[in-house]
Amino acid sequence: MTIHQALESVPRKQYMAESHFQLLKYADELQSITAKKSASGRLKQADLDVGKM
């Protein structure tokens, strides 16, 4: 199960807790991803123009 699938499978009230759990669980693999890169990916996924920010 991917992080995205895990987050989609929990009730909305548990989303933040599951998000933190997944980040801790995969911390070693996510070490090279910066906050800017992560946020940029989420903005693009939401069809927002990252270049205007």
RAPEBEL-V449037 format. One record per residue. N is the residue number from 0. RES is the residue in one letter. PHI is phi as a letter, one per 40 degrees, with the letter a starting at -180 (999 if undefined). Layout:
N | RES | PHI
N | RES | PHI
This chain:
0 | M | 999
1 | T | c
2 | I | c
3 | H | c
4 | Q | c
5 | A | c
6 | L | c
7 | E | c
8 | S | c
9 | V | c
10 | P | c
11 | R | d
12 | K | c
13 | Q | b
14 | Y | d
15 | M | c
16 | A | c
17 | E | c
18 | S | d
19 | H | c
20 | F | d
21 | Q | c
22 | L | c
23 | L | c
24 | K | c
25 | Y | b
26 | A | d
27 | D | c
28 | E | c
29 | L | c
30 | Q | d
31 | S | c
32 | I | c
33 | T | c
34 | A | c
35 | K | c
36 | K | c
37 | S | c
38 | A | c
39 | S | d
40 | G | c
41 | R | c
42 | L | c
43 | K | c
44 | Q | c
45 | A | c
46 | D | g
47 | L | b
48 | D | c
49 | V | c
50 | G | c
51 | K | c
52 | M | c
